[in-house]
Amino acid sequence: MKSQLDGKVKKLKVSVSQAQARRAWARELSQIEKEVAERKQECDELAAAVSDKKEKLLPRTAAIREAPKVLESHKGELPEIRESVETLKENLQAVSSKAERYRWALITQLYSVYPIHPTKDADIYQICGTKLPNSLSFSGFDVDAVSTGLGYVCHLVFHLSKFLGICLKSPLKPCLTHSSVLAEMSPTATEFPLCMKGSEKMHFEYGVYLLNKNIEQVLLAIGFKKTHMKNTLPNLSAIYAMHCNRQGRTRVESRPEPQALLASSSGKKPTGTSSPDLDDDDLPPVRQLVLSGDDLDGRISL
């Protein structure tokens, strides 16, 4: 009896062991099937992506196949394109040359309106016959003459910067003896006078300093490496001299008469003030820019 029970127990143990093994195999099989389904889904997604990319590549493939034909057609147009480029280069060179000549005419006539010459005193220059010493050396000179000279300089630098395409750091307000310089960054004042009479000495001297800084800016812009900022008129004269040297021309030494200015304003060519190599049509009406009204001799700013 006992042996039979032992046999049944053994069989039960074997059955339980086999059942546990089957359940483990079933769990493992279920996990494998789940992984297979996930891998299959990934494969389907990749296949769809590959198919989509193939469809997108079809136009590019067709374009690549057509590229040799397009290249051959463009090769045939290349000589015409090169000819067009050369024509454009020639036109650009002609326009640049004419613009340079036009600028030369403007600057030449501007300096003929405001001629600058040295005096017997080597340290003092004059503009339009008005003596103007270097900065901070105004003692002993007539107050009105200094203010007039600075007004001429202000007007000259104002137009010179326009003709040379230079944006001045301190904008100028030319108004003959009541000219001034703007300094937007100054904490005390925004406008500094260039008139000695009725102005604070500090404001006047700072206005002259800003005017000379503008002249220095023009000098540096056209290629001067070192400048003496206090030399107001010598620096302006150097600007014109350098321009003459670049153009290979001589300075305009004479001031035009009012009749010549009137002739220029009316469209006639004034004698003694024309620039060489320029036709009548090329000469700009610069005096209409520099002068206004009937006060030709006063040079009132627009």
Kinemage of the C-alpha trace (Angstrom):
@kinemage 1
@onewidth
@group {chain A} dominant
@subgroup {mainchain}
@vectorlist {calphas} color= white
{ca met a 1} P 0.000 0.000 0.000
{ca lys a 2} L 2.752 2.343 0.930
{ca ser a 3} L 4.624 1.596 -2.269
{ca gln a 4} L 1.516 2.417 -4.314
{ca leu a 5} L 1.151 5.758 -2.529
{ca asp a 6} L 4.774 6.563 -3.120
{ca gly a 7} L 4.307 5.790 -6.841
{ca lys a 8} L 1.278 8.052 -7.052
{ca val a 9} L 3.131 10.866 -5.278
{ca lys a 10} L 5.990 10.558 -7.703
{ca lys a 11} L 3.601 10.673 -10.649
{ca leu a 12} L 1.889 13.749 -9.199
{ca lys a 13} L 5.232 15.434 -8.707
{ca val a 14} L 6.168 14.646 -12.283
{ca ser a 15} L 2.792 15.979 -13.519
{ca val a 16} L 3.143 19.176 -11.473
{ca ser a 17} L 6.674 19.669 -12.756
{ca gln a 18} L 5.530 19.154 -16.339
{ca ala a 19} L 2.580 21.564 -15.844
{ca gln a 20} L 4.916 24.225 -14.460
{ca ala a 21} L 7.251 23.726 -17.405
{ca arg a 22} L 4.354 24.029 -19.865
{ca arg a 23} L 3.177 27.269 -18.220
{ca ala a 24} L 6.712 28.701 -18.397
{ca trp a 25} L 6.962 27.696 -22.038
{ca ala a 26} L 3.569 29.297 -22.714
{ca arg a 27} L 4.676 32.590 -21.108
{ca glu a 28} L 7.905 32.557 -23.052
{ca leu a 29} L 6.061 31.792 -26.277
{ca ser a 30} L 3.635 34.652 -25.642
{ca gln a 31} L 6.545 37.050 -25.095
{ca ile a 32} L 8.220 35.846 -28.296
{ca glu a 33} L 4.991 36.264 -30.266
{ca lys a 34} L 4.620 39.813 -28.878
{ca glu a 35} L 8.181 40.688 -29.913
{ca val a 36} L 7.598 39.186 -33.350
{ca ala a 37} L 4.476 41.346 -33.770
{ca glu a 38} L 6.424 44.466 -32.742
{ca arg a 39} L 9.241 43.638 -35.155
{ca lys a 40} L 6.724 43.035 -37.908
{ca gln a 41} L 5.115 46.416 -37.248
{ca glu a 42} L 8.530 48.088 -37.373
{ca cys a 43} L 9.308 46.347 -40.649
{ca asp a 44} L 6.001 47.514 -42.112
{ca glu a 45} L 6.746 51.098 -41.030
{ca leu a 46} L 10.233 50.951 -42.537
{ca ala a 47} L 8.855 49.522 -45.748
{ca ala a 48} L 6.316 52.347 -45.931
{ca ala a 49} L 9.064 54.933 -45.302
{ca val a 50} L 11.265 53.392 -47.989
{ca ser a 51} L 8.368 53.431 -50.437
{ca asp a 52} L 7.616 57.074 -49.619
{ca lys a 53} L 11.256 58.074 -50.134
{ca lys a 54} L 11.350 56.214 -53.430
{ca glu a 55} L 8.319 58.184 -54.610
{ca lys a 56} L 9.969 61.442 -53.522
{ca leu a 57} L 13.200 60.522 -55.292
{ca leu a 58} L 11.476 59.865 -58.599
{ca pro a 59} L 11.365 63.566 -59.663
{ca arg a 60} L 14.982 64.056 -58.637
{ca thr a 61} L 15.970 60.929 -60.529
{ca ala a 62} L 14.197 62.242 -63.598
{ca ala a 63} L 15.908 65.624 -63.153
{ca ile a 64} L 19.321 63.954 -62.903
{ca arg a 65} L 18.602 62.059 -66.090
{ca glu a 66} L 17.650 65.301 -67.811
{ca ala a 67} L 20.617 67.241 -66.357
{ca pro a 68} L 23.055 66.468 -69.216
{ca lys a 69} L 20.563 67.813 -71.750
{ca val a 70} L 20.003 70.974 -69.705
{ca leu a 71} L 23.763 71.399 -69.303
{ca glu a 72} L 24.297 71.174 -73.041
{ca ser a 73} L 21.598 73.770 -73.676
{ca his a 74} L 23.168 76.133 -71.094
{ca lys a 75} L 26.587 75.644 -72.630
{ca gly a 76} L 25.163 77.009 -75.847
{ca glu a 77} L 23.927 80.132 -73.983
{ca leu a 78} L 27.244 80.677 -72.169
{ca pro a 79} L 28.943 82.818 -74.880
{ca glu a 80} L 25.917 85.121 -75.007
{ca ile a 81} L 25.900 85.425 -71.220
{ca arg a 82} L 29.619 86.209 -71.184
{ca glu a 83} L 29.090 88.870 -73.821
{ca ser a 84} L 26.296 90.392 -71.721
{ca val a 85} L 28.548 90.421 -68.646
{ca glu a 86} L 31.320 92.159 -70.568
{ca thr a 87} L 28.833 94.733 -71.844
{ca leu a 88} L 27.610 95.349 -68.302
{ca lys a 89} L 31.204 95.745 -67.113
{ca glu a 90} L 31.894 98.306 -69.820
{ca asn a 91} L 28.703 100.178 -68.966
{ca leu a 92} L 29.607 100.135 -65.268
{ca gln a 93} L 33.076 101.438 -66.025
{ca ala a 94} L 31.650 104.212 -68.199
{ca val a 95} L 29.089 105.193 -65.560
{ca ser a 96} L 31.736 105.117 -62.811
{ca ser a 97} L 34.051 107.278 -64.917
{ca lys a 98} L 31.284 109.768 -65.626
{ca ala a 99} L 30.270 109.811 -61.948
{ca glu a 100} L 33.887 110.507 -60.968
{ca arg a 101} L 34.099 113.333 -63.496
{ca tyr a 102} L 30.802 114.692 -62.214
{ca arg a 103} L 32.111 114.585 -58.656
{ca trp a 104} L 35.299 116.313 -59.810
{ca ala a 105} L 33.225 119.066 -61.414
{ca leu a 106} L 31.236 119.514 -58.205
{ca ile a 107} L 34.325 119.673 -56.000
{ca thr a 108} L 36.171 121.954 -58.440
{ca gln a 109} L 33.325 124.422 -58.624
{ca leu a 110} L 32.784 124.201 -54.876
{ca tyr a 111} L 36.400 125.209 -54.257
{ca ser a 112} L 36.054 127.945 -56.871
{ca val a 113} L 33.168 129.363 -54.834
{ca tyr a 114} L 35.185 129.045 -51.616
{ca pro a 115} L 38.851 129.489 -52.678
{ca ile a 116} L 41.464 128.865 -49.985
{ca his a 117} L 44.891 130.514 -50.227
{ca pro a 118} L 47.831 131.055 -47.878
{ca thr a 119} L 48.660 134.590 -46.785
{ca lys a 120} L 51.998 136.246 -46.206
{ca asp a 121} L 51.954 134.671 -42.784
{ca ala a 122} L 52.657 130.991 -43.430
{ca asp a 123} L 50.508 129.914 -40.461
{ca ile a 124} L 47.395 131.793 -41.596
{ca tyr a 125} L 45.196 130.938 -44.574
{ca gln a 126} L 42.258 132.839 -46.018
{ca ile a 127} L 38.954 131.650 -47.454
{ca cys a 128} L 37.113 133.952 -49.850
{ca gly a 129} L 39.541 136.708 -48.833
{ca thr a 130} L 38.713 136.307 -45.133
{ca lys a 131} L 41.661 135.435 -42.932
{ca leu a 132} L 41.034 132.542 -40.557
{ca pro a 133} L 43.755 131.420 -38.141
{ca asn a 134} L 44.098 127.897 -36.839
{ca ser a 135} L 41.941 126.734 -33.957
{ca leu a 136} L 42.247 128.445 -30.579
{ca ser a 137} L 44.452 131.193 -32.124
{ca phe a 138} L 41.703 133.748 -32.639
{ca ser a 139} L 43.024 136.394 -30.258
{ca gly a 140} L 43.831 139.647 -32.049
{ca phe a 141} L 41.507 138.895 -34.985
{ca asp a 142} L 38.246 140.597 -35.779
{ca val a 143} L 35.324 138.689 -34.208
{ca asp a 144} L 33.036 139.135 -37.211
{ca ala a 145} L 35.778 138.059 -39.656
{ca val a 146} L 36.441 134.867 -37.662
{ca ser a 147} L 32.713 134.069 -37.531
{ca thr a 148} L 32.411 134.712 -41.271
{ca gly a 149} L 35.407 132.489 -42.044
{ca leu a 150} L 34.024 129.684 -39.890
{ca gly a 151} L 30.671 130.070 -41.644
{ca tyr a 152} L 32.394 129.648 -45.008
{ca val a 153} L 34.244 126.576 -43.701
{ca cys a 154} L 31.023 125.112 -42.308
{ca his a 155} L 29.245 125.543 -45.644
{ca leu a 156} L 32.208 124.147 -47.581
{ca val a 157} L 32.536 121.053 -45.368
{ca phe a 158} L 28.754 120.553 -45.454
{ca his a 159} L 28.681 120.316 -49.276
{ca leu a 160} L 32.037 118.544 -49.484
{ca ser a 161} L 30.735 115.722 -47.290
{ca lys a 162} L 27.660 115.419 -49.521
{ca phe a 163} L 29.706 115.251 -52.728
{ca leu a 164} L 32.113 112.670 -51.253
{ca gly a 165} L 29.309 110.603 -49.716
{ca ile a 166} L 30.551 110.959 -46.134
{ca cys a 167} L 28.130 110.978 -43.215
{ca leu a 168} L 29.585 113.421 -40.700
{ca lys a 169} L 29.601 112.371 -37.051
{ca ser a 170} L 28.615 115.905 -35.992
{ca pro a 171} L 25.978 117.322 -38.372
{ca leu a 172} L 26.506 120.888 -39.570
{ca lys a 173} L 24.021 123.749 -39.809
{ca pro a 174} L 25.559 126.273 -42.261
{ca cys a 175} L 24.095 129.758 -41.862
{ca leu a 176} L 26.953 132.162 -42.635
{ca thr a 177} L 28.016 133.917 -39.391
{ca his a 178} L 25.380 132.033 -37.398
{ca ser a 179} L 26.504 128.532 -38.372
{ca ser a 180} L 26.602 125.814 -35.754
{ca val a 181} L 27.533 122.176 -35.143
{ca leu a 182} L 25.185 119.578 -33.695
{ca ala a 183} L 26.402 117.155 -31.046
{ca glu a 184} L 23.597 114.827 -30.078
{ca met a 185} L 25.768 112.893 -27.607
{ca ser a 186} L 26.791 115.962 -25.584
{ca pro a 187} L 25.315 116.040 -22.039
{ca thr a 188} L 25.283 119.866 -21.769
{ca ala a 189} L 24.081 121.134 -25.156
{ca thr a 190} L 23.011 119.768 -28.502
{ca glu a 191} L 24.046 122.707 -30.712
{ca phe a 192} L 27.366 124.521 -30.509
{ca pro a 193} L 27.805 127.893 -32.253
{ca leu a 194} L 30.587 128.872 -34.622
{ca cys a 195} L 30.007 132.546 -33.829
{ca met a 196} L 32.207 134.244 -31.243
{ca lys a 197} L 29.878 137.170 -30.584
{ca gly a 198} L 27.148 136.451 -28.031
{ca ser a 199} L 28.287 132.875 -27.352
{ca glu a 200} L 29.900 131.230 -24.360
{ca lys a 201} L 33.597 130.725 -24.967
{ca met a 202} L 33.472 127.053 -23.983
{ca his a 203} L 30.574 126.340 -26.349
{ca phe a 204} L 32.258 128.240 -29.189
{ca glu a 205} L 35.582 126.430 -28.744
{ca tyr a 206} L 33.826 123.060 -28.609
{ca gly a 207} L 31.919 123.934 -31.786
{ca val a 208} L 35.201 124.705 -33.553
{ca tyr a 209} L 36.610 121.434 -32.191
{ca leu a 210} L 33.653 119.475 -33.647
{ca leu a 211} L 34.041 121.280 -36.980
{ca asn a 212} L 37.716 120.285 -37.115
{ca lys a 213} L 36.785 116.719 -36.172
{ca asn a 214} L 34.467 116.647 -39.192
{ca ile a 215} L 37.294 117.902 -41.412
{ca glu a 216} L 39.548 115.211 -39.963
{ca gln a 217} L 36.872 112.615 -40.745
{ca val a 218} L 36.846 113.726 -44.385
{ca leu a 219} L 40.654 113.597 -44.513
{ca leu a 220} L 40.748 110.066 -43.131
{ca ala a 221} L 37.966 108.974 -45.493
{ca ile a 222} L 39.919 110.020 -48.607
{ca gly a 223} L 43.180 108.408 -47.501
{ca phe a 224} L 45.125 110.726 -45.203
{ca lys a 225} L 46.890 108.764 -42.468
{ca lys a 226} L 47.955 111.548 -40.100
{ca thr a 227} L 46.361 114.939 -39.657
{ca his a 228} L 46.844 118.002 -37.465
{ca met a 229} L 43.293 118.652 -36.387
{ca lys a 230} L 43.800 122.294 -35.377
{ca asn a 231} L 44.823 123.317 -38.922
{ca thr a 232} L 41.361 124.160 -40.235
{ca leu a 233} L 42.019 125.790 -43.617
{ca pro a 234} L 45.296 123.950 -44.381
{ca asn a 235} L 43.444 120.657 -43.960
{ca leu a 236} L 40.657 121.774 -46.310
{ca ser a 237} L 43.261 122.925 -48.814
{ca ala a 238} L 45.001 119.534 -48.516
{ca ile a 239} L 41.732 117.763 -49.381
{ca tyr a 240} L 41.473 119.652 -52.662
{ca ala a 241} L 45.199 119.293 -53.397
{ca met a 242} L 45.008 115.527 -52.914
{ca his a 243} L 41.998 115.330 -55.213
{ca cys a 244} L 43.870 117.360 -57.846
{ca asn a 245} L 46.896 115.063 -57.595
{ca arg a 246} L 44.707 111.991 -58.080
{ca gln a 247} L 43.055 113.537 -61.119
{ca gly a 248} L 46.312 114.916 -62.510
{ca arg a 249} L 44.887 118.414 -62.740
{ca thr a 250} L 45.784 121.861 -61.503
{ca arg a 251} L 44.117 123.791 -58.721
{ca val a 252} L 41.505 126.433 -59.359
{ca glu a 253} L 43.266 129.523 -58.041
{ca ser a 254} L 40.795 132.272 -58.954
{ca arg a 255} L 37.459 133.132 -57.426
{ca pro a 256} L 34.693 133.409 -60.050
{ca glu a 257} L 33.001 136.745 -60.509
{ca pro a 258} L 29.279 137.163 -59.734
{ca gln a 259} L 28.602 137.408 -63.480
{ca ala a 260} L 30.139 133.966 -63.915
{ca leu a 261} L 27.969 132.618 -61.118
{ca leu a 262} L 24.873 134.088 -62.743
{ca ala a 263} L 25.906 132.563 -66.064
{ca ser a 264} L 26.318 129.174 -64.375
{ca ser a 265} L 22.898 129.431 -62.728
{ca ser a 266} L 21.295 130.299 -66.059
{ca gly a 267} L 22.805 127.227 -67.698
{ca lys a 268} L 25.687 128.969 -69.539
{ca lys a 269} L 29.241 127.810 -69.179
{ca pro a 270} L 31.167 130.316 -66.990
{ca thr a 271} L 34.608 131.315 -68.184
{ca gly a 272} L 37.613 130.290 -66.117
{ca thr a 273} L 35.748 127.777 -63.944
{ca ser a 274} L 35.159 124.793 -66.219
{ca ser a 275} L 36.806 121.448 -65.656
{ca pro a 276} L 38.819 119.866 -68.473
{ca asp a 277} L 37.457 116.790 -70.277
{ca leu a 278} L 33.856 117.720 -69.398
{ca asp a 279} L 31.199 118.696 -71.886
{ca asp a 280} L 28.612 121.373 -71.234
{ca asp a 281} L 26.020 118.708 -70.485
{ca asp a 282} L 28.305 117.132 -67.886
{ca leu a 283} L 28.819 120.283 -65.813
{ca pro a 284} L 26.434 120.239 -62.821
{ca pro a 285} L 24.686 123.414 -61.621
{ca val a 286} L 26.670 123.338 -58.394
{ca arg a 287} L 26.136 127.011 -57.607
{ca gln a 288} L 22.428 126.412 -57.467
{ca leu a 289} L 23.256 124.039 -54.603
{ca val a 290} L 25.741 126.326 -52.858
{ca leu a 291} L 24.087 129.713 -53.417
{ca ser a 292} L 20.499 130.814 -52.934
{ca gly a 293} L 18.522 133.949 -53.694
{ca asp a 294} L 20.079 137.200 -54.911
{ca asp a 295} L 22.767 137.293 -52.216
{ca leu a 296} L 25.434 135.669 -54.374
{ca asp a 297} L 28.297 137.392 -52.608
{ca gly a 298} L 26.996 136.434 -49.152
{ca arg a 299} L 26.860 132.680 -49.843
{ca ile a 300} L 23.754 131.996 -47.780
{ca ser a 301} L 23.079 128.328 -47.144
{ca leu a 302} L 19.984 126.618 -48.409
